[in-house]
Amino acid sequence: MFYEIRWARKEEWAPAIKMIWRTFMRYEGNVYSQEGILKFFEFITDDALYTSFLRGEYRLMVALDGGNIIGAGSVRNGNHLSLLFVDEAYHCRGVGSMILGKLCDFLRTEAGERYMSLQAAPCAVNFYRKQGFRAVRPEMEFSGIRVTPMEKVF
């Protein structure tokens, strides 16, 4: 299947965040505490994050099927994967792998980075392992959010 994958436009921010929130609640909301759910919501709806996006400081890549946003991923702080979410209807179709691959290519070829780091949610650890990431520390929890720190060297 062909999906368009590219940097998000201003008008795609809100639909992407809506898809991210819906997917987060479906897959991670049941394993995070109320504190963790609230922290995640505050992060994705923070005006400062949106302002950083508008300035080009927080780059968001989207996957589209027709005009519908079906996936999104972003990097921050140089080489850290900040978000990677795929709409439930498109799971297991390679969308997440395609977004991640494009983000890694961008970091390696345009940003000059040598590796990507991330904090994997419990339900995503196996996905990232299949993409060549390795855990660099055991699972940890902060502010009600459970993650496994992982990285991939290019």
C-alpha positions in Angstrom: 0.0 0.0 0.0 1.3 3.5 -0.7 1.0 6.2 1.9 2.4 9.7 1.6 4.9 10.5 4.4 6.2 14.0 4.7 6.7 16.9 7.2 3.4 18.2 8.6 1.8 21.4 7.5 0.4 23.9 9.9 -3.2 22.8 9.3 -2.3 19.2 10.0 -1.2 19.8 13.6 -4.6 19.5 15.2 -5.7 16.4 13.3 -2.4 14.8 14.1 -2.7 15.5 17.8 -6.2 14.2 17.8 -5.1 10.9 16.2 -2.2 10.7 18.7 -4.4 11.2 21.7 -7.0 8.7 20.4 -4.3 6.1 19.8 -2.5 6.8 23.1 -5.8 6.2 25.0 -6.5 3.0 23.2 -3.1 1.4 23.7 -1.4 3.1 26.6 -4.2 4.7 28.7 -4.9 1.3 30.3 -1.3 0.8 31.5 -0.6 4.4 32.7 -1.8 6.0 35.9 -4.1 8.9 35.8 -1.1 11.1 36.5 0.7 9.7 33.5 -2.3 10.1 31.2 -2.7 13.8 32.3 1.1 14.4 31.8 0.9 13.1 28.3 -2.2 15.1 27.5 -0.5 18.3 28.8 2.5 17.6 26.7 0.7 17.1 23.4 -1.7 20.1 24.0 0.9 22.5 25.3 0.9 25.8 23.5 4.7 26.0 23.7 5.0 22.7 21.8 2.7 24.0 19.0 4.7 27.3 18.9 7.9 25.2 18.5 6.3 23.4 15.7 5.3 26.6 14.0 8.9 27.9 14.3 10.3 24.6 12.8 12.0 23.7 16.0 9.7 20.7 16.7 9.4 18.8 13.4 6.4 16.5 13.0 6.2 14.0 10.2 2.9 12.6 9.1 1.7 9.6 7.1 -1.4 10.2 5.0 -3.9 7.9 3.3 -5.6 10.2 0.8 -6.0 13.4 3.0 -6.4 11.5 6.3 -3.6 11.5 8.8 -3.0 7.9 9.7 0.4 8.3 11.6 2.7 10.8 13.0 6.2 11.0 14.5 8.5 13.7 15.7 12.0 14.3 17.0 13.3 16.8 19.5 16.5 17.7 21.3 18.5 16.8 18.2 18.0 13.1 18.0 15.3 12.0 20.4 12.1 10.4 19.0 9.4 12.4 20.8 6.2 10.8 19.4 5.4 7.9 17.1 1.7 6.9 16.7 -0.3 5.1 14.1 -4.0 5.1 13.9 -5.4 1.8 15.1 -7.0 0.9 11.7 -3.5 1.1 10.1 -1.5 -1.0 12.6 0.6 -3.8 11.1 0.7 -2.2 7.7 4.2 -0.8 7.9 3.2 2.8 8.6 5.1 3.2 11.8 8.2 1.6 10.2 8.0 4.0 7.3 7.7 7.1 9.5 10.5 5.9 11.7 12.7 5.1 8.7 12.2 8.6 7.3 13.0 10.2 10.6 16.2 8.1 11.0 17.2 9.0 7.5 16.6 12.7 8.2 18.7 12.5 11.4 21.5 10.7 9.8 21.8 12.6 6.5 20.5 16.1 7.2 21.0 16.6 10.9 24.3 14.7 11.1 23.3 12.6 14.0 24.9 9.2 14.7 22.0 7.6 16.7 18.4 8.0 17.7 17.1 7.7 21.3 13.6 7.1 22.6 11.5 6.2 25.6 9.4 3.2 24.5 5.9 2.7 26.0 5.4 -0.9 27.3 3.3 -1.9 24.2 5.9 -0.5 21.8 9.2 -2.1 23.0 8.9 -5.1 20.7 8.2 -2.9 17.7 11.3 -0.9 18.4 13.4 -4.0 18.8 12.3 -5.2 15.4 13.4 -1.8 14.0 17.0 -2.3 15.4 16.7 -0.4 18.7 18.1 -1.9 21.9 17.2 -1.1 25.5 19.9 0.9 27.2 18.2 0.8 30.7 15.4 -1.3 32.3 11.9 0.0 32.3 11.4 3.0 34.5 8.5 5.2 35.6 8.3 9.0 36.0 5.2 11.1 36.6 3.1 8.0 36.1 4.6 7.2 32.6 6.3 3.8 32.1 9.0 3.7 29.5 12.0 1.7 28.4 14.9 3.9 27.3 16.2 2.6 23.9 18.5 3.7 21.1 19.6 2.8 17.6 23.1 3.6 16.2 23.1 4.5 12.5 
